[in-house]
Amino acid sequence: MDQPTAEPVTDAENAENAENGKGVESGEPATGEGTSVGPPARRRWPRRLRRTALALVLVLLVPLLAAETALRLNYTGDPAKGTYTRNRDAIWLGHAWIDGRKTDTDVTALAERLKKTGIHDLYVHAGPLEHDGTLPKSAYPKARRFIGAVHRAAPGVRVQAWLGDVLATEGPVGLRLDRAATRAAVVASTRQILAAGFDGAHFDLEPLHSGDRHYLALLDALHKVTAAAGVPLSVAAHQIDPLPAFHSVWGTLTGHPKWWSQAYFGQVARRVDQIAVMSYDTMQPLQSLYGGYVAEQTSLALEVTPKSTDLLMGLPFFHENRFGHWAHAETASAAIHGVRLGLSRTDPGRAHFGVALYVDFAATEKDWRAYQDGWVR
């Protein structure tokens, strides 16, 4: 049987179809003067948006992947022989040691543990400072008793007062280093804690932005006091830019610069006797990436720290999971391996070098074993 033929289309129907955007007979887009009419403009926008979004993703993702690959490669290889403790290590201790919660039995147990380590300094929390720089004596009621007990149970171990406060650099509340009166009060507080028997002063002021000249002025004043007393001035330091000027870029994007420039780190290191890098809270998701990051930080810090200054790399002895810190990635063992790699590549014979353990009240036996097996030997 023959197939039915299409019904002829009139000129009027052709005109109506063209107006509706239909093909004359085949359903193809209507044409005029031999030029094809494209889809409506509103249909092109989603494609443009997708392309723009893809371009932005690539701009952000490619450098990130390159950086993470570099960190992974930085974690490869074997550390040099002899890159172990120089017996200049330190540990941050909580406030319980000087407010009466810890007993003589606790001090005895601490001293016994220290015998098997390279720990030479205890940073015991004796603050925080008030926002005006003063320090109430009620903040460290049992300090003298604790210091005496440590000196008896662990001769040669120094007990430094760990002092800190939030700085008013990213908000209206906090310590203001730009005020001369505040800096003078911090210096007076340091004289106060040294008179209480502490063997040094350790400062942790955050968030401290790279290039802060008021902080440098404070360190100059503090070092005169500690040097006159014959005790060390120590500070906890921010991490160093993993890429040049990275703190400026990050600060512009987030309002929190986080890192210091390598040059500023060197300026701080030249003004103190000890500088301990807070080499944790790095946002790295894997142990290998975290270890590679620590290796890089170790090298960067070694390059600008005077050989006469104790450089300590922080080890994570805590296990929180929050933005910027994954406990499964930032482990003590990965940090130690990274420290040894950075030391091996940059200055394996550096005498004034060590690690600092943060923090005693969150540490597990696994952390202590990692430190003992990987660094103390």
Buried (B, 14 or more C-beta within 10 A) or exposed (E): EEEEEEEEEEEEBBEEBBEEEBEBEEEEEBEEEEEEEEEEEEEEEEEEEEEEEEEEEEEEEEEEEEBBEBBBEBBEEEBEEEBBBBEBBBBBBBBBBBBEEBEEEBBBEBBEBBEEBBBBBBBBBBBBBBBEBEBEEEBBEBBEBBBEBBBEBBEEBBBBBBBBBBBBBBEEEBBBBBBEEBBEBBBEBBBBBBEBBBBBBBBBBBBBBBBBEBBBBBBEEBBEBBEEBEBBBBBBBBBBBBEEEBBBBBBEEEEEBBBBBBEBBBBBBBBBBBBBBBBBBBBBEBBBBBBBBBBBBBBBBBEBBBEEBBBBBBBBBBBEEEEEBBEEBBBBBBBBBBBBBBBBBBBBEBEBBBBBBBBBEBBEEEBBEBBBEBBBE
